[in-house]
Amino acid sequence: MGRKKLGLEDLGGLVFSTNNNFNPENDPGEEIQTPPPGEQRLEAHFSSKGRGGKTVTVIKGFEGNEEDLQKLGKDLKKKCGVGGSVKDGEIIIQGDVREKVMQLLINDGYKVKRVGG
């Protein structure tokens, strides 16, 4: 049997830093504020690369915390009646529903730019 490779979580929550003033309780990375929709600039992409020929609509450029991104993704999928996922800060919606998604985002107050064909 092979040995299990140790990851960062196996360190027991220790944080190593060369910054003498570092305080893990005051880490600014924990509190990401989501700007209001009017200040967000999203991009609506159409893609089929690396997906076995299946087409998807990809929304990029969301700024904010993961919870709000998940909520927006779930809302868009529900309104379009299709499946999808949220990965790496992008909302992936199955099918070519770019126009519908753009209109939904504009109605919610987001600034959306159509990117690509």
Secondary structure by P-SEA (a helix, b strand, c coil): ccccccccccccbbbbbcccccccccccccbbbbcccccbbbbbbbbccccccbbbbbbccccccaaaaaaaaaaaaaaacbbbbbccccccccccaaaaaaaaaaaaccccccccc
